[in-house]
Amino acid sequence: MIIIPARLASTRFPQKVLADIGGLPMVVRTAKAVSHIDRVVVAADDEKIIAICKEYGVEAMLTSTTHKSGTDRINECANILKLDDDEIIVNVQADEPFIEPEVVESLIIKLKTLQKKDEPFIMGSCYNAINAESAEDPNLVKVVLDNDNNAIYFSRSLIPYNRSGRANYFGHIGIYGFSKKSLKEFCNLADAPIEDIEGLEQLRAIHHQKKIKMLKVSSTGFGIDTPEDLLRAIEIFL
């Protein structure tokens, strides 16, 4: 199951999920990029998004306007859909129109492997190698890993600090996967101060000592975080 949280009143870039990219609204292009993998539902906070999704044949569902994060939004959607506790749910951000389907498929496989191992908490995401210049960009979230590819920390700052001159940098790719049971558990965790400081919801899990399994992938896709990103995306279709 793929659920795409879509919020019209984005703080940094209002209504960006409806921005035209090559003749399709961004949220629609994102949904269609992964529609052959599994059922896709857009979890929206505004009827305008619902109407546009329906116009393009994309399933969409209205959710609360008060959710703190996209993960809380997909949890509401999953509850409305009455998904089983063992259902694998992938949260694909609405501003990821260039997400490669093989990245999503690889994450689903990894999560199912964790299920077979009876892991108590199943949450995963993806990362790729980035250069030092890209790591300086606060819009590109960085992740540091332990020796079992679990996330130690995510930050908008450059991490790790390159005192030795030998640092490798990893960029977080904005998709998350959960079992339905673990998604509910995540959303029932108390808010973490650090998630508000960084503006990164995944830090809630780390604050509460929950493991986030990270999968290294090759990806040339990019999220649309700024008007400059949008111009770059539009140019691809010119």
C-alpha positions in Angstrom: 0.0 0.0 0.0 1.4 3.4 -1.0 -0.1 6.5 0.7 0.9 10.0 -0.4 0.3 12.7 2.2 -0.6 16.0 0.5 -1.0 19.3 2.4 -2.1 22.4 0.5 -0.9 24.9 3.0 2.7 24.1 3.0 4.6 26.5 5.2 7.6 27.1 3.1 6.0 26.7 -0.4 2.2 27.0 -0.3 0.2 24.9 -2.8 3.4 23.4 -4.2 1.8 19.9 -4.5 -0.5 21.3 -7.2 2.3 23.0 -9.2 2.4 22.0 -12.9 5.3 19.7 -13.8 5.2 18.7 -17.5 1.5 19.0 -17.8 0.5 17.2 -14.5 0.0 18.6 -11.0 3.0 17.5 -8.8 0.9 15.2 -6.6 -0.6 13.5 -9.6 2.8 13.0 -11.3 4.1 11.5 -8.0 1.2 9.1 -7.7 1.4 8.0 -11.3 5.1 7.3 -11.0 4.4 4.5 -8.5 0.9 3.5 -9.4 2.0 0.2 -11.0 3.6 -1.0 -7.8 0.6 -1.2 -5.5 -2.6 0.6 -4.6 -2.0 4.3 -4.3 -4.1 6.7 -2.2 -3.5 10.4 -1.7 -4.3 11.5 1.8 -5.1 15.2 1.4 -6.1 18.0 3.8 -8.1 20.0 1.2 -11.0 19.3 -1.2 -9.1 21.1 -3.9 -6.5 18.3 -3.9 -9.2 15.7 -3.9 -10.9 17.2 -6.9 -7.7 17.4 -8.9 -6.7 13.9 -8.1 -10.1 12.6 -9.1 -9.8 14.5 -12.4 -6.7 12.5 -13.2 -8.0 9.2 -12.0 -6.0 9.1 -8.8 -7.7 7.8 -5.6 -7.7 10.4 -2.9 -9.1 10.7 0.6 -9.8 13.8 2.8 -8.0 13.8 6.2 -7.7 16.2 9.1 -6.2 19.7 8.6 -4.5 19.5 12.1 -2.0 16.7 11.6 1.5 17.7 12.7 3.3 15.5 10.1 2.7 13.5 6.9 3.1 10.3 8.9 0.2 11.2 11.2 -1.8 11.9 8.1 -1.1 8.5 6.5 -2.0 6.9 9.7 -5.4 8.4 9.7 -5.8 7.3 6.1 -4.7 3.7 6.9 -7.2 3.6 9.8 -10.1 4.8 7.5 -9.1 2.1 5.0 -9.1 -0.5 7.9 -5.8 -1.9 6.7 -4.5 -5.1 8.5 -1.7 -4.7 11.2 0.7 -6.6 9.0 0.1 -4.5 5.8 3.2 -2.8 4.6 2.6 0.9 4.0 5.0 3.2 2.2 4.7 7.0 2.6 5.8 8.7 -0.6 6.0 12.4 -0.2 3.8 14.4 -2.6 6.8 16.6 -3.6 8.8 13.6 -4.9 7.6 13.5 -8.6 10.9 12.0 -9.7 10.9 9.1 -7.3 12.2 6.0 -9.0 9.7 3.0 -8.7 12.6 0.6 -8.1 13.5 2.6 -4.9 10.0 2.1 -3.6 10.0 -1.6 -4.6 13.4 -2.1 -2.9 12.1 -0.6 0.4 9.0 -2.8 0.3 11.2 -5.9 0.0 13.4 -4.8 2.9 10.4 -4.2 5.1 9.0 -7.6 4.3 12.3 -9.1 5.3 12.1 -7.4 8.6 8.6 -8.8 9.1 9.9 -12.3 8.5 12.4 -11.8 11.3 9.6 -10.8 13.7 11.2 -7.4 14.4 9.2 -5.6 17.1 9.1 -2.3 15.3 9.2 -2.1 11.5 10.2 1.3 10.0 12.5 1.9 7.1 13.7 4.6 4.7 16.3 5.1 2.0 19.5 7.1 1.4 22.2 7.6 -1.2 25.7 8.9 -1.3 26.1 12.7 -1.8 29.0 15.0 -2.2 30.3 17.6 0.3 28.7 20.5 -1.7 25.3 18.9 -1.6 25.7 18.1 2.1 25.9 21.8 2.8 22.3 22.3 1.6 19.8 22.6 4.6 17.0 21.5 2.3 18.8 18.1 1.8 18.5 16.0 4.9 21.6 14.1 5.9 21.7 10.8 7.9 24.3 9.1 9.9 24.2 5.3 10.3 25.3 2.6 12.8 27.1 -0.6 11.7 23.8 -2.3 11.0 22.4 0.4 8.7 20.1 1.8 11.3 19.8 5.6 11.5 21.6 7.2 14.4 20.5 10.8 13.5 19.1 12.9 10.7 19.8 16.6 10.3 19.5 19.6 8.0 23.0 20.5 9.1 26.1 18.9 7.6 26.8 15.7 9.5 29.2 14.3 10.4 31.6 17.2 11.0 34.6 16.5 8.8 37.4 17.0 11.2 39.4 14.1 9.9 38.9 15.0 6.2 37.6 11.5 5.5 33.9 12.0 5.9 31.3 10.4 3.7 27.9 12.0 3.4 24.5 10.3 3.0 21.4 12.1 1.8 18.0 11.0 3.0 15.4 10.2 0.4 12.0 11.3 1.5 10.1 8.0 1.6 9.2 6.0 4.7 7.8 2.5 5.1 6.1 0.9 8.1 4.0 -2.1 9.0 0.5 -0.8 9.9 1.1 -1.8 13.5 4.4 0.1 13.7 2.8 3.1 11.9 0.2 3.3 14.7 2.9 2.9 17.3 4.9 5.7 15.8 2.0 8.0 15.8 1.2 7.2 19.4 4.7 8.2 20.6 5.0 11.5 22.4 6.3 14.4 20.4 10.1 14.7 20.6 11.7 18.2 21.2 14.3 17.5 18.6 11.8 16.8 15.8 10.5 20.3 16.3 14.0 21.8 16.4 15.0 20.2 13.1 11.6 20.0 11.6 12.1 16.3 10.9 9.4 13.9 12.1 11.5 10.8 11.8 13.5 12.0 14.8 10.5 11.1 17.0 11.3 7.5 16.5 15.0 7.9 17.3 14.2 9.9 20.4 12.1 7.0 21.6 14.8 4.5 20.8 13.0 2.9 17.8 15.1 1.6 15.0 14.8 3.0 11.5 16.4 0.6 9.0 18.1 2.5 6.2 18.5 1.1 2.7 21.2 2.4 0.3 19.9 3.0 -3.2 21.0 4.7 -6.4 18.8 7.7 -7.1 18.9 10.8 -9.3 15.5 12.0 -8.2 15.0 15.1 -6.1 12.3 16.6 -4.0 10.7 19.9 -4.6 11.4 22.0 -1.6 11.9 25.5 -3.1 10.7 27.5 -6.1 14.2 26.9 -7.5 13.6 23.2 -7.3 10.3 23.7 -9.2 12.1 25.6 -12.0 14.6 22.8 -12.2 11.8 20.2 -12.5 10.0 22.1 -15.1 13.1 22.4 -17.2 13.4 18.6 -17.4 10.1 18.6 -19.4 11.0 21.4 -21.7 
